[in-house]
C-alpha cells in the first residue's frame, strides 16, 4: 500500500501538471498530456480521480488554498499597513506556480461539488473582503473597489499563454506593477458597476449569462 507521503507527492505532481496543461490548453486538454508531464500513467490518474472534472476541482482547491494562505500571511506580516498587506497578497497570489486563473469547468453552478470546495471558496471570499475593506478604511485603496474585482483581476492578469510557468509569472508581475498605482485611493471614479461574487461566478460559466 502506498504511504500517506507517497500519495501526497503523487497528488502534488499530478495537480501541478494538470494546472500547467490547463493553463496552456484549457479544460479540453487530454488527460494523457497531464499524465506525460507528471510522469505517471493515465490509468493511475483515473484510479485516483474518477473523471477530469474531479481532477479539475482539485486544481481549483489547490489554487484557492494558495489564495487563502497568501491572504493570511499578508494579514499577519503587515498588520499595521493595510496597503502593504494588500500588495503583498496580490504579488504572492500571482508569483510562479500560484495556479491562479486557469481555465476550468463551471463548478460554481454544478451540483457535483465537494463540501471542501464550497467551504474553502467561502473562506477565500471572506479573506479577500477583509483585505480590501481594511485598506479602504485606511484611505489607501479605491473605495469603489470590491473583493470580486480583485479576483477578476487575477483572471485578467493570468490569461492562458503557450509558454512555461516562469515566463507567465514574470508577465503577471510585470503588469501587476503597472496596475497597482491605479488601485490607490483617487479622486476619479471607475466606470461601470463592480461585480458581485454571484455575477462573477456566472460569468465564469460558459453560456451562464
C-alpha positions as CSV (number, residue, x, y, z in Angstrom):
1,X,0.0,0.0,0.0
2,X,1.3,3.5,-0.8
3,X,2.3,5.6,2.2
4,X,0.5,8.9,3.0
5,X,3.6,10.8,1.9
6,X,3.7,8.9,-1.3
7,X,0.1,9.7,-2.0
8,X,0.7,13.4,-1.2
9,X,3.7,13.5,-3.5
10,X,1.7,11.8,-6.3
11,X,-1.2,14.3,-5.9
12,X,1.2,17.3,-6.0
13,X,2.8,16.1,-9.2
14,X,-0.5,15.4,-10.9
15,X,-2.2,18.6,-9.8
16,X,0.9,20.6,-10.7
17,X,0.9,19.0,-14.2
18,X,-2.8,19.5,-14.6
19,X,-2.5,23.2,-13.7
20,X,0.2,23.6,-16.3
21,X,-1.6,21.8,-19.0
22,X,-5.0,23.5,-18.3
23,X,-3.2,26.9,-18.2
24,X,-1.9,26.4,-21.7
25,X,-4.7,24.4,-23.4
26,X,-7.9,24.9,-21.3
27,X,-10.1,22.1,-19.9
28,X,-10.3,20.4,-23.3
29,X,-6.7,19.2,-22.9
30,X,-6.3,15.4,-22.9
31,X,-5.5,13.6,-19.6
32,X,-2.7,11.9,-21.5
33,X,-0.8,15.1,-21.7
34,X,-1.2,15.7,-17.9
35,X,0.0,12.1,-17.3
36,X,3.0,12.6,-19.5
37,X,4.0,15.8,-17.8
38,X,3.5,14.3,-14.3
39,X,5.4,11.1,-15.3
40,X,2.6,8.8,-14.4
41,X,0.1,6.6,-16.3
42,X,-3.3,7.7,-17.5
43,X,-4.9,4.7,-15.7
44,X,-3.3,5.7,-12.4
45,X,-4.8,9.2,-12.7
46,X,-8.3,7.8,-13.3
47,X,-7.8,5.5,-10.3
48,X,-7.1,8.5,-8.1
49,X,-9.6,10.9,-9.8
50,X,-12.7,9.2,-11.3
51,X,-13.0,11.9,-14.1
52,X,-11.4,15.0,-15.4
53,X,-13.9,17.2,-13.6
54,X,-12.8,15.8,-10.3
55,X,-9.2,16.4,-11.1
56,X,-10.0,20.0,-12.2
57,X,-11.8,20.5,-8.8
58,X,-8.6,19.5,-7.0
59,X,-6.6,22.0,-9.1
60,X,-9.1,24.7,-8.1
61,X,-8.9,23.7,-4.5
62,X,-5.1,23.9,-4.6
63,X,-5.4,27.4,-6.2
64,X,-7.9,28.6,-3.6
65,X,-5.8,27.2,-0.8
66,X,-2.9,29.3,-2.1
67,X,-5.1,32.4,-2.1
68,X,-6.2,31.7,1.5
69,X,-2.6,31.1,2.6
70,X,-1.3,34.3,0.9
71,X,-4.1,36.4,2.4
72,X,-3.5,35.0,5.9
73,X,0.3,35.6,5.5
74,X,-0.2,39.2,4.3
75,X,-2.5,40.0,7.1
76,X,-0.1,38.6,9.7
77,X,3.1,40.1,8.1
78,X,1.7,43.6,7.6
79,X,-0.8,44.1,10.5
80,X,-0.3,47.9,10.7
81,X,-0.1,48.7,7.0
82,X,-3.2,47.7,5.1
83,X,-1.9,48.8,1.7
84,X,1.4,46.8,2.2
85,X,-0.7,43.8,3.1
86,X,-2.9,44.1,0.0
87,X,0.1,44.5,-2.3
88,X,1.9,41.5,-0.6
89,X,-1.3,39.5,-1.1
90,X,-1.6,40.4,-4.8
91,X,2.1,39.7,-5.5
92,X,2.1,36.4,-3.7
93,X,-1.0,35.1,-5.5
94,X,0.5,35.9,-8.9
95,X,4.0,34.7,-8.4
96,X,5.3,31.5,-10.0
97,X,3.1,28.4,-9.6
98,X,0.3,30.2,-7.9
99,X,-2.2,28.4,-10.0
100,X,-4.5,31.4,-10.3
101,X,-7.0,31.9,-13.2
102,X,-6.6,28.7,-15.1
103,X,-9.4,27.8,-17.4
104,X,-11.5,25.1,-15.7
105,X,-15.1,23.7,-15.9
106,X,-18.1,25.5,-14.3
107,X,-18.1,24.1,-10.9
108,X,-19.8,27.2,-9.5
109,X,-23.2,26.1,-10.8
110,X,-22.6,22.3,-10.6
111,X,-24.4,20.2,-8.0
112,X,-21.4,17.8,-8.2
113,X,-19.1,19.8,-5.9
114,X,-17.5,18.9,-2.7
115,X,-18.1,20.5,0.7
116,X,-14.4,21.2,0.9
117,X,-14.6,23.2,-2.3
118,X,-17.6,25.2,-1.0
119,X,-16.1,25.8,2.4
120,X,-12.7,26.9,1.0
121,X,-14.3,29.2,-1.5
122,X,-16.2,31.0,1.2
123,X,-13.1,31.4,3.3
124,X,-11.3,32.8,0.3
125,X,-14.0,35.4,-0.3
126,X,-14.0,36.4,3.4
127,X,-10.3,37.0,3.5
128,X,-10.2,39.0,0.2
129,X,-13.1,41.1,1.5
130,X,-11.2,41.7,4.8
131,X,-8.0,42.9,3.0
132,X,-10.0,45.2,0.7
133,X,-12.2,46.7,3.4
134,X,-9.3,47.3,5.8
135,X,-7.2,49.1,3.1
136,X,-10.3,51.2,2.2
137,X,-10.9,52.2,5.8
138,X,-7.3,53.4,5.9
139,X,-7.9,55.5,2.8
140,X,-5.3,53.5,0.9
141,X,-7.5,51.7,-1.7
142,X,-10.2,52.9,-4.1
143,X,-13.4,52.9,-2.1
144,X,-15.4,51.7,-5.1
145,X,-13.3,48.6,-5.5
146,X,-14.9,45.3,-4.4
147,X,-13.4,42.0,-3.5
148,X,-14.9,40.3,-6.6
149,X,-13.0,42.9,-8.7
150,X,-9.7,41.6,-7.2
151,X,-10.5,38.0,-8.2
152,X,-11.4,39.1,-11.7
153,X,-8.1,41.0,-11.9
154,X,-6.3,37.7,-11.2
155,X,-8.0,36.2,-14.3
156,X,-7.1,39.2,-16.4
157,X,-3.5,39.2,-15.3
158,X,-3.2,35.4,-15.9
159,X,-4.5,34.6,-19.4
160,X,-3.8,31.1,-20.9
161,X,-0.5,31.5,-22.8
162,X,1.5,28.9,-24.6
163,X,4.7,29.3,-22.7
164,X,6.2,28.0,-19.4
165,X,5.0,29.0,-16.0
166,X,8.1,31.0,-15.1
167,X,7.5,33.3,-18.1
168,X,3.8,33.6,-17.4
169,X,4.7,34.6,-13.8
170,X,7.2,37.1,-15.0
171,X,4.5,38.7,-17.2
172,X,1.9,38.6,-14.4
173,X,4.3,40.5,-12.1
174,X,5.2,43.0,-14.8
175,X,1.6,44.0,-15.4
176,X,0.6,43.9,-11.8
177,X,3.2,46.6,-11.1
178,X,1.6,48.7,-13.8
179,X,-1.8,48.1,-12.3
180,X,-1.1,48.8,-8.6
181,X,-0.9,52.6,-8.8
182,X,-4.4,52.7,-10.3
183,X,-5.8,50.8,-7.3
184,X,-4.7,53.5,-4.8
185,X,-7.3,55.9,-3.5
186,X,-8.0,58.6,-6.2
187,X,-10.5,61.4,-6.9
188,X,-11.6,60.0,-10.2
189,X,-14.1,57.1,-10.3
190,X,-14.0,53.8,-12.1
191,X,-16.6,53.4,-14.9
192,X,-19.3,50.8,-14.5
193,X,-20.5,48.9,-11.5
194,X,-18.3,46.5,-9.6
195,X,-19.2,42.8,-10.0
196,X,-20.7,40.8,-7.1
197,X,-19.4,37.3,-6.4
198,X,-22.5,35.6,-7.8
199,X,-22.3,37.6,-11.0
200,X,-18.6,36.7,-11.3
201,X,-19.2,33.0,-10.9
202,X,-22.0,33.2,-13.5
203,X,-19.6,34.9,-15.9
204,X,-17.0,32.2,-15.4
205,X,-19.5,29.6,-16.6
206,X,-19.6,29.1,-20.4
207,X,-23.1,30.2,-21.6
208,X,-24.1,31.1,-18.0
209,X,-25.4,34.6,-18.6
